[in-house]
Amino acid sequence: MLILGIESSCDETAAAIASSERSVRASAVLSQMDHAPYGGVVPELASRAHIRAALPVIENALDQTGARLRDLSAIAVTQGPGLVGSLLVGVNLAKGLAYGTGLPVLGVHHLEAHLFSALIDSDLEPPFVALLVSGGHTELILVHALGDYELLGATLDDAAGEAFDKVAKLLDLLPPGQLVMGGRAVSASAEHGDPTTIRFPRALSGRDTLDMSFSGLKTSVLTYVNSLRNEGGQEALTAATPDIAACFEQAVVDVLIDRTMRALKSRCIDRVALVGGVAANRRLRETLAEAAETIGARLTVPSIALCTDNAAMVAAVGAHQFAQGSGGGRVDEGYDLDASPRLSLPGLQASRPA
């Protein structure tokens, strides 16, 4: 069994080949640079870049394995959520390839793909709690079984990754004309700062909830930055930037760790996975590993390449769906498959009694 996975939900054009949900044989990712002058992803530019890059990226993945389209068992593609224009490029390409080869085409949910990223090259088995942290999502999901998910908690406003991006702009950490991820820029600055100098708020602290909020934290950083700039000018802000970055990062990590540990304890689960783009954050990875160890829980974190958007995790979901019998009817399949920018996670239910 060889499954081609295609990912084009935002600004990464990616393709991969998987033989099972745990075994990925090839992966190719092309990051778009067209958006650098604009300080964020421009949907129209992203769509056009996907059109130019998709076939060469797929050919790259196939070449890595020595396989051809005729050797595949199915084609899996990110159906949603994401930018509708970007999704349409990937979905229509997958359907075109499927039509030309007679292969089945499987729609994959982007967040489920992130959950599956923890399974690749790993022996992690359900049940486990997944902390999914990215630019657009921050959620705690209990994976009862593959395809059976329970939402334990989520952000009530900004996602953690979105907060990182906004703080990076506040601190002028994004060089003009260069494509630098906000989270990476904040973390790099934080390496030179003291995370104890400023006490930024931890929203919903002490409440009996697994939900999170980062909007107030972002506003608190904005207020502190404006006050510092007004009192000491840009020079004072520049000098304090590493400390601000470190204290902000620590506040985000504290909230994420607190909710994850409470989720594990409340459900008596001893396995946890950290997935999504923010899972690449070194402080979060190290702090969560230490916290998990104190309660005897095992942490699984994908490689950095599997944290950010990629097609390996899409191919992994597709392999699972194909092995289960064309996805068990959980997502649209075949030539009627369509992009769905607000697609709900299949198999996700609201929190159940513990």
Wavefront OBJ file of the C-alpha trace (Angstrom):
o trace
v 0.000 0.000 0.000
v 1.337 3.397 -1.041
v -0.675 6.540 -0.369
v 0.147 9.912 -1.907
v -0.623 12.787 0.448
v -1.097 16.373 -0.771
v -1.138 19.405 1.547
v -2.016 22.939 0.415
v -4.144 24.403 3.214
v -2.124 27.608 3.617
v 1.280 28.578 2.209
v 3.149 25.269 2.252
v 2.997 23.107 -0.867
v 3.750 19.547 0.226
v 3.544 15.953 -0.960
v 4.453 12.678 0.737
v 4.217 8.921 0.310
v 3.121 6.700 3.214
v 2.746 2.940 3.455
v 0.870 3.102 6.769
v -0.146 5.645 9.389
v 3.236 5.110 11.053
v 5.537 4.718 8.074
v 6.270 7.619 5.721
v 8.642 6.792 2.885
v 9.050 10.224 1.306
v 8.185 13.826 2.069
v 8.697 17.062 0.159
v 7.732 20.568 1.309
v 8.096 23.874 -0.522
v 7.665 26.997 1.603
v 6.403 30.048 -0.220
v 8.469 33.231 -0.074
v 6.066 35.486 -2.022
v 4.416 36.802 1.149
v 7.508 38.256 2.826
v 6.945 41.893 1.795
v 3.386 41.867 3.133
v 3.919 40.654 6.699
v 1.483 37.765 6.310
v -0.001 35.243 3.923
v -1.797 36.765 0.925
v -4.443 34.196 -0.157
v -4.320 34.994 -3.870
v -0.522 34.734 -3.956
v -0.680 31.470 -2.019
v -3.124 29.923 -4.495
v -1.014 30.885 -7.485
v 2.151 29.588 -5.861
v 0.464 26.234 -5.161
v -0.496 25.956 -8.836
v 3.137 26.478 -9.884
v 4.686 24.211 -7.277
v 2.263 21.304 -6.788
v 3.298 18.993 -9.609
v 7.087 19.432 -9.119
v 6.665 18.761 -5.380
v 4.646 15.600 -6.071
v 7.253 14.437 -8.587
v 9.930 15.031 -5.932
v 8.110 12.813 -3.423
v 7.587 10.070 -5.992
v 11.232 10.218 -7.068
v 12.356 9.726 -3.467
v 10.649 6.318 -3.420
v 11.195 5.347 -7.052
v 7.427 4.939 -7.354
v 5.143 6.166 -10.110
v 1.505 7.176 -10.000
v 0.482 3.720 -11.227
v 2.107 2.179 -8.137
v -0.131 4.088 -5.711
v -3.164 2.720 -3.890
v -4.946 6.035 -3.274
v -4.506 9.805 -3.139
v -5.195 11.699 0.113
v -5.554 15.467 0.163
v -6.231 18.122 2.781
v -9.897 19.027 2.390
v -10.019 21.655 5.153
v -9.884 23.748 7.171
v -7.676 26.381 5.593
v -7.624 29.073 2.916
v -10.306 28.129 0.415
v -8.255 29.105 -2.640
v -5.247 27.104 -1.469
v -7.421 24.111 -0.572
v -9.091 24.184 -3.988
v -5.743 23.839 -5.738
v -4.841 20.717 -3.782
v -8.312 19.141 -3.932
v -8.760 19.690 -7.659
v -5.259 18.446 -8.406
v -5.940 15.299 -6.361
v -9.204 14.710 -8.218
v -7.513 15.246 -11.564
v -4.778 12.758 -10.736
v -7.375 10.305 -9.460
v -9.429 10.661 -12.640
v -6.381 10.055 -14.796
v -5.208 7.009 -12.865
v -8.461 5.491 -11.615
v -7.259 5.776 -8.021
v -9.594 6.619 -5.121
v -9.232 10.090 -3.613
v -9.627 10.626 0.145
v -10.364 13.913 1.927
v -8.319 14.572 5.068
v -9.005 17.010 7.891
v -5.976 19.195 8.611
v -6.266 18.898 12.402
v -6.688 15.132 12.293
v -3.513 15.065 10.226
v -1.710 16.918 13.034
v -2.981 14.300 15.503
v -1.602 11.555 13.254
v 1.780 13.309 13.081
v 2.461 11.962 16.583
v 2.085 8.380 15.298
v 4.701 8.614 12.546
v 7.859 6.715 13.514
v 6.334 6.244 16.975
v 4.706 3.479 19.009
v 2.176 5.865 20.595
v -1.230 4.228 20.996
v -4.622 5.630 22.053
v -5.937 6.662 24.415
v -3.802 9.779 24.711
v -4.303 13.497 25.243
v -3.120 15.689 22.388
v -2.158 19.315 22.910
v -2.644 20.768 19.436
v -1.072 24.213 19.191
v -0.743 26.134 15.937
v -1.249 29.542 14.387
v -4.975 29.015 14.044
v -5.820 26.386 16.667
v -5.152 25.684 20.319
v -7.027 22.655 21.587
v -6.807 19.775 24.032
v -8.173 16.637 22.408
v -8.575 13.236 24.019
v -7.922 10.574 21.391
v -10.001 7.600 22.544
v -9.177 5.806 19.301
v -8.158 6.865 15.819
v -11.271 8.570 14.498
v -12.866 8.929 17.949
v -11.989 12.284 19.500
v -13.203 14.290 22.477
v -12.662 18.030 22.815
v -11.499 18.733 26.376
v -10.622 22.401 26.072
v -9.795 25.110 23.554
v -8.832 28.746 23.333
v -11.742 31.134 23.747
v -10.121 33.772 21.523
v -6.639 33.934 20.000
v -4.728 30.761 19.237
v -1.316 30.543 20.894
v 0.473 30.724 17.553
v -1.543 33.783 16.556
v -0.549 35.473 19.827
v 3.118 34.736 19.079
v 2.782 36.283 15.621
v 1.125 39.439 16.958
v 3.681 39.908 19.736
v 6.491 39.467 17.200
v 5.042 42.415 15.287
v 4.630 44.472 18.465
v 8.293 43.944 19.282
v 9.473 44.634 15.712
v 11.035 41.199 15.486
v 9.998 40.564 11.889
v 12.598 41.949 9.459
v 10.954 43.836 6.551
v 11.038 41.932 3.297
v 12.000 38.659 4.961
v 9.761 35.684 5.710
v 10.311 34.932 9.408
v 7.732 33.095 11.490
v 6.521 35.115 14.476
v 6.849 32.261 16.939
v 10.393 31.530 15.865
v 11.339 35.216 16.102
v 9.904 35.586 19.614
v 11.611 32.413 20.817
v 14.962 33.485 19.381
v 14.729 36.798 21.229
v 13.536 35.068 24.401
v 16.731 33.000 24.482
v 18.528 36.202 25.587
v 15.892 37.340 28.085
v 14.872 36.666 31.685
v 11.379 35.099 31.927
v 10.947 36.307 35.527
v 11.271 40.070 35.067
v 7.661 40.824 34.037
v 4.550 39.104 35.350
v 2.151 38.915 32.429
v -1.333 37.496 33.169
v -2.304 33.826 32.912
v -5.969 34.023 31.889
v -8.558 31.790 33.602
v -5.932 30.851 36.188
v -7.388 28.888 39.093
v -10.719 28.249 37.404
v -12.143 24.775 36.931
v -11.772 24.767 33.153
v -9.521 23.331 30.499
v -10.237 26.244 28.159
v -7.596 28.883 27.471
v -7.404 32.553 26.530
v -4.513 34.545 25.094
v -6.189 37.788 24.053
v -5.669 39.432 27.444
v -2.023 38.390 27.472
v -1.499 39.947 24.062
v -3.186 43.162 25.239
v -1.031 43.213 28.372
v 2.116 42.997 26.231
v 0.812 45.816 24.036
v 0.150 48.010 27.091
v 3.617 47.300 28.507
v 5.301 48.025 25.160
v 3.449 51.329 24.704
v 4.258 52.401 28.261
v 7.933 51.585 27.843
v 8.121 53.365 24.508
v 6.401 56.460 25.903
v 8.722 56.640 28.906
v 12.067 55.704 27.390
v 11.605 55.738 23.644
v 12.535 53.086 21.100
v 15.941 52.589 22.701
v 14.352 51.468 25.980
v 12.023 49.084 24.160
v 14.867 47.578 22.163
v 16.854 46.950 25.351
v 13.875 45.319 27.068
v 12.686 43.248 24.083
v 14.432 39.967 25.065
v 12.901 40.111 28.562
v 9.450 40.920 27.170
v 9.715 38.057 24.693
v 10.873 35.634 27.381
v 8.126 36.638 29.819
v 5.431 36.445 27.150
v 6.646 33.032 25.997
v 6.725 31.792 29.595
v 3.142 32.982 30.167
v 1.912 31.060 27.121
v 3.817 27.943 28.135
v 2.516 28.114 31.713
v -1.104 28.163 30.525
v -0.592 25.302 28.062
v 1.220 23.146 30.613
v -1.329 23.817 33.357
v -4.294 22.775 31.200
v -2.520 19.732 29.787
v -1.515 18.409 33.197
v -5.032 18.907 34.533
v -6.460 17.097 31.515
v -4.167 14.117 32.051
v -4.984 13.907 35.757
v -8.737 14.339 35.343
v -8.942 11.542 32.763
v -6.269 9.298 34.319
v -4.312 9.230 31.048
v -0.558 8.629 31.081
v 0.223 9.446 27.439
v 0.347 12.920 25.903
v 1.249 14.184 22.427
v 2.341 17.699 21.529
v 1.477 18.531 17.904
v 1.068 21.545 15.616
v 3.381 24.344 14.532
v 3.929 25.721 18.043
v 5.100 22.236 19.095
v 8.433 23.294 17.570
v 8.902 25.757 20.453
v 11.876 24.574 22.516
v 10.690 25.961 25.854
v 7.267 24.338 25.446
v 8.752 20.975 24.486
v 11.212 20.944 27.387
v 8.768 22.237 30.001
v 6.035 19.806 28.981
v 8.501 16.918 29.084
v 9.501 17.864 32.633
v 5.886 18.270 33.757
v 4.850 14.948 32.218
v 7.724 13.179 33.941
v 6.633 14.461 37.362
v 3.284 12.655 37.039
v 4.645 9.565 35.311
v 3.215 10.413 31.896
v 4.925 9.732 28.597
v 5.317 12.598 26.118
v 5.480 12.105 22.347
v 6.545 15.027 20.168
v 6.954 14.694 16.383
v 10.126 15.864 14.708
v 10.271 19.575 13.876
v 9.547 18.789 10.210
v 6.285 17.101 11.217
v 5.139 19.944 13.482
v 4.703 22.536 10.755
v 2.360 21.946 7.805
v 3.455 18.914 5.802
v 2.004 16.140 3.674
v 3.488 13.242 5.623
v 0.731 13.532 8.209
v -1.883 13.810 5.418
v -0.598 10.632 3.796
v -0.644 8.933 7.215
v -4.343 9.710 7.678
v -5.030 8.572 4.123
v -3.247 5.279 4.775
v -5.378 4.708 7.855
v -8.582 5.573 5.993
v -7.698 3.304 3.081
v -6.834 0.416 5.394
v -10.129 0.909 7.240
v -12.075 0.851 3.989
v -12.063 4.205 2.232
v -12.366 6.277 5.377
v -15.492 4.642 6.742
v -17.644 7.381 5.225
v -16.310 9.978 7.680
v -15.325 12.481 4.985
v -16.341 13.223 1.421
v -14.678 10.981 -1.104
v -14.432 10.606 -4.842
v -14.872 13.160 -7.572
v -17.500 15.073 -5.556
v -14.863 15.934 -2.947
v -14.784 19.683 -2.353
v -12.661 22.109 -0.334
v -14.200 23.053 3.001
v -12.419 25.969 4.738
v -14.400 25.477 7.986
v -14.505 21.701 8.007
v -15.369 20.113 11.366
v -13.041 17.470 12.735
v -14.623 14.067 11.955
v -15.292 11.943 15.013
v -15.028 14.915 17.398
v -17.530 15.089 20.232
v -17.992 17.582 23.032
v -16.495 16.752 26.415
v -18.001 13.635 27.951
v -18.320 12.789 31.644
v -14.952 11.683 33.029
l 1 2 3 4 5 6 7 8 9 10 11 12 13 14 15 16 17 18 19 20 21 22 23 24 25 26 27 28 29 30 31 32 33 34 35 36 37 38 39 40 41 42 43 44 45 46 47 48 49 50 51 52 53 54 55 56 57 58 59 60 61 62 63 64 65 66 67 68 69 70 71 72 73 74 75 76 77 78 79 80 81 82 83 84 85 86 87 88 89 90 91 92 93 94 95 96 97 98 99 100 101 102 103 104 105 106 107 108 109 110 111 112 113 114 115 116 117 118 119 120 121 122 123 124 125 126 127 128 129 130 131 132 133 134 135 136 137 138 139 140 141 142 143 144 145 146 147 148 149 150 151 152 153 154 155 156 157 158 159 160 161 162 163 164 165 166 167 168 169 170 171 172 173 174 175 176 177 178 179 180 181 182 183 184 185 186 187 188 189 190 191 192 193 194 195 196 197 198 199 200 201 202 203 204 205 206 207 208 209 210 211 212 213 214 215 216 217 218 219 220 221 222 223 224 225 226 227 228 229 230 231 232 233 234 235 236 237 238 239 240 241 242 243 244 245 246 247 248 249 250 251 252 253 254 255 256 257 258 259 260 261 262 263 264 265 266 267 268 269 270 271 272 273 274 275 276 277 278 279 280 281 282 283 284 285 286 287 288 289 290 291 292 293 294 295 296 297 298 299 300 301 302 303 304 305 306 307 308 309 310 311 312 313 314 315 316 317 318 319 320 321 322 323 324 325 326 327 328 329 330 331 332 333 334 335 336 337 338 339 340 341 342 343 344 345 346 347 348 349 350 351 352 353 354
